[in-house]
């Protein structure tokens, strides 16, 4: 055989052998060597990696390429993450939402240095600071807000959140094409004063103003470039950071703005935003030291191995994971209040959250999440099998006899499946009800839910602001997100009364009554309150818990960023 | 030759038009539409509402308590200026959708994405360089591993080295890239720290994805080369070459190699096309900004314009690469001729 023309492929064989061993090695990653030494230490210790050790610039991940950078049009959290840093509203979210008793403490001054509220709670007068500027150096004045808000209220404006501006008097009529702009309650009597008149006394208005749909957008730039105004070459912003560059699907670079009024307090001068859609890739990048902050919450399967790591943070969120029930068909047993109560009572949320979901979330026994300044829920749906069984037999389905098979719909996802299987088992065990699990791809699921073509469906809701209203007005009769067919006159009345109430204590009492009705005869089964399970470098200063995941770069600093990077 | 090329180009056009027609129809058959979002959004307006008078589910028949909102036809908000897609409904795709879409295509546009604010062409343009770069590198990996391994095995038929190489090749064909990718990341990024775990900033970032993508094809090419070599090495002209007293090196390189590689060459077109269009999973694992990522996401979002744009790009690539292979054939095998 030595007549063969090659000798080098022998090496090829060796290489292949090496590759095979490598595969085997990677596959048998579990530390087999308990005999101590370096290898065991490296494999076991959670401190085997240091966040951000491979980069000299503050870096975090964004879970998706922003669909738009226009704050007036956006509706998602990746978009918001960028908008909150490159734009600034009259007010801005404060560093934390924890431990506050007054909703007013949720916000801090932004473009407005102060504001006053009228006696009836309907007129807000903002005093704009005189040194507020756009990133092109031009002064930012009250008229800019008038024009920006008018843009959002134009009939047919394609912004998902446009309706949030309907709290302004005359806003809804103008947006629907039936009212004049003059009748809309936004006025700029002088360049540094903005006067806003609202439909109702809206105690959460300061927080709304700190939300991106209310941010100022540069009218001249938009007129000049149209939809392309948000491109890095064209964009004009007014926040602590400028959009320095943007590589689609890859990264966004932010640079501290020299025209920002509070630039002296911006400690991180630059930030790199890595766009990483695959959640495993985020964890990988974090482990290899390419990130200081995972940016997005990580799901159960990815986070469990990292729970002991000092960078792991569990952040309670203003959101609820629940099941909605279609009550539109009077012949269905689900239209019976007793059945709905029984279904809710038969779920052992402690075991579901602590065991099935590894304690990553917080059990929900009512609808409005805890931790909302100034509100406490008065009703609970605690686990009570006896009562649930009693309700079932009262409704004529003792031990589940004669109860039709019920479909439980969720969008395809491991987490949802875990929860659904667990609930299915509890209903079978506790009530004798057979639930059939149906999973559908996201858009198909949305279609079924919005057309109310389901029996019981998984649902989630993240509050838009720290007030029970963002959760409770969902189930008002003609709310576009009700999607259950549920309509209750008493409930609608209570919500309407609360909307018009000026007195905080009375308003809270009305909302508590409404929530009680929702829990008693509503179309919902609360499961758990969301938390944001993240990885964030313990060396970052100023990172505090925030229930709406608002972490502005402005508040963060990373002392010794470069030394740390070099040391590793 | 030029007549052949022209003929092929014309027939390719027909193929692409058929693909567009079928894809246009299929995308509309997918349930739901681009307008539906988790919360009621302003991006679409309902142009034809319907009350649900049919049973809400198959199990319980009855009329609803109150008229429920439902929408049969959605229309993207006119302020969005999306281009081709006007009405989203099943009934009118045939007469209006097709005509509108073709007209837009003729004007050199693929419309605007219904999700992002960019045009389809802009998005594809930004992704294509990465996908092509990755595809070419993966092809190089495939050829540089596949051909030598195949020749090595083919020239040592039914010996231990042959079996070992072919076993490795078999494994290569069987391990899917969504397993191989994470394994490579675990080893080379997390354990050894030689490469970054994802993203694309420098050439080094493209190495792991290229290997992940190319290894399957390397294994396949190794099998093809081996088969080709086994067939050719027994041919009369090889025997003639040997009997002329040529060295084994000359016989293999000068004579056998050309013939042995023919099956590989004809596989190259489809392989390269598959590498370009098949990088979807690899792009996702390694977080690369290529076309595949957009394709998957747009399908999930029912971003009709984007889906169709990507399909047109992919099919054009496929058709073009097959044409190139046919032409290459005449170069490698003098017996093949396309001129009557």
Boltz contact constraints between the chains, C-beta under 6 A:
constraints:
  - contact:
      token1: [A, 3]
      token2: [B, 248]
      max_distance: 6.0
  - contact:
      token1: [A, 4]
      token2: [B, 155]
      max_distance: 6.0
  - contact:
      token1: [A, 5]
      token2: [B, 248]
      max_distance: 6.0
  - contact:
      token1: [A, 5]
      token2: [B, 249]
      max_distance: 6.0
  - contact:
      token1: [A, 5]
      token2: [B, 252]
      max_distance: 6.0
  - contact:
      token1: [A, 9]
      token2: [B, 148]
      max_distance: 6.0
  - contact:
      token1: [A, 9]
      token2: [B, 152]
      max_distance: 6.0
  - contact:
      token1: [A, 16]
      token2: [B, 168]
      max_distance: 6.0
  - contact:
      token1: [A, 22]
      token2: [B, 187]
      max_distance: 6.0
  - contact:
      token1: [A, 26]
      token2: [B, 183]
      max_distance: 6.0
  - contact:
      token1: [A, 26]
      token2: [B, 186]
      max_distance: 6.0
  - contact:
      token1: [A, 26]
      token2: [B, 187]
      max_distance: 6.0
  - contact:
      token1: [A, 67]
      token2: [B, 115]
      max_distance: 6.0
  - contact:
      token1: [A, 67]
      token2: [B, 116]
      max_distance: 6.0
  - contact:
      token1: [A, 68]
      token2: [B, 117]
      max_distance: 6.0
  - contact:
      token1: [A, 156]
      token2: [B, 77]
      max_distance: 6.0
  - contact:
      token1: [A, 156]
      token2: [B, 79]
      max_distance: 6.0
  - contact:
      token1: [A, 158]
      token2: [B, 42]
      max_distance: 6.0
  - contact:
      token1: [A, 158]
      token2: [B, 43]
      max_distance: 6.0
  - contact:
      token1: [A, 158]
      token2: [B, 77]
      max_distance: 6.0
  - contact:
      token1: [A, 158]
      token2: [B, 79]
      max_distance: 6.0
  - contact:
      token1: [A, 158]
      token2: [B, 80]
      max_distance: 6.0
  - contact:
      token1: [A, 159]
      token2: [B, 42]
      max_distance: 6.0
  - contact:
      token1: [A, 160]
      token2: [B, 41]
      max_distance: 6.0
  - contact:
      token1: [A, 160]
      token2: [B, 42]
      max_distance: 6.0
  - contact:
      token1: [A, 162]
      token2: [B, 42]
      max_distance: 6.0
  - contact:
      token1: [A, 227]
      token2: [B, 117]
      max_distance: 6.0
  - contact:
      token1: [A, 248]
      token2: [B, 126]
      max_distance: 6.0
  - contact:
      token1: [A, 248]
      token2: [B, 289]
      max_distance: 6.0
  - contact:
      token1: [A, 249]
      token2: [B, 289]
      max_distance: 6.0
  - contact:
      token1: [A, 250]
      token2: [B, 289]
      max_distance: 6.0
  - contact:
      token1: [A, 276]
      token2: [B, 287]
      max_distance: 6.0
  - contact:
      token1: [A, 278]
      token2: [B, 284]
      max_distance: 6.0
  - contact:
      token1: [A, 281]
      token2: [B, 198]
      max_distance: 6.0
  - contact:
      token1: [A, 281]
      token2: [B, 287]
      max_distance: 6.0
  - contact:
      token1: [A, 284]
      token2: [B, 185]
      max_distance: 6.0
  - contact:
      token1: [A, 284]
      token2: [B, 197]
      max_distance: 6.0
  - contact:
      token1: [A, 285]
      token2: [B, 197]
      max_distance: 6.0
  - contact:
      token1: [A, 285]
      token2: [B, 198]
      max_distance: 6.0
  - contact:
      token1: [A, 287]
      token2: [B, 190]
      max_distance: 6.0
  - contact:
      token1: [A, 288]
      token2: [B, 189]
      max_distance: 6.0
  - contact:
      token1: [A, 288]
      token2: [B, 197]
      max_distance: 6.0
  - contact:
      token1: [A, 328]
      token2: [B, 56]
      max_distance: 6.0
  - contact:
      token1: [A, 328]
      token2: [B, 64]
      max_distance: 6.0
  - contact:
      token1: [A, 328]
      token2: [B, 65]
      max_distance: 6.0
  - contact:
      token1: [A, 329]
      token2: [B, 56]
      max_distance: 6.0
  - contact:
      token1: [A, 329]
      token2: [B, 60]
      max_distance: 6.0
  - contact:
      token1: [A, 329]
      token2: [B, 62]
      max_distance: 6.0
  - contact:
      token1: [A, 330]
      token2: [B, 62]
      max_distance: 6.0
  - contact:
      token1: [A, 331]
      token2: [B, 60]
      max_distance: 6.0
  - contact:
      token1: [A, 331]
      token2: [B, 62]
      max_distance: 6.0
  - contact:
      token1: [A, 332]
      token2: [B, 60]
      max_distance: 6.0
  - contact:
      token1: [A, 443]
      token2: [B, 32]
      max_distance: 6.0
  - contact:
      token1: [A, 443]
      token2: [B, 302]
      max_distance: 6.0
  - contact:
      token1: [A, 444]
      token2: [B, 31]
      max_distance: 6.0
  - contact:
      token1: [A, 444]
      token2: [B, 32]
      max_distance: 6.0
  - contact:
      token1: [A, 446]
      token2: [B, 36]
      max_distance: 6.0
  - contact:
      token1: [A, 447]
      token2: [B, 31]
      max_distance: 6.0
  - contact:
      token1: [A, 447]
      token2: [B, 32]
      max_distance: 6.0
  - contact:
      token1: [A, 447]
      token2: [B, 36]
      max_distance: 6.0
  - contact:
      token1: [A, 451]
      token2: [B, 70]
      max_distance: 6.0
  - contact:
      token1: [A, 452]
      token2: [B, 68]
      max_distance: 6.0
  - contact:
      token1: [A, 480]
      token2: [B, 40]
      max_distance: 6.0
  - contact:
      token1: [A, 481]
      token2: [B, 39]
      max_distance: 6.0
  - contact:
      token1: [A, 481]
      token2: [B, 40]
      max_distance: 6.0
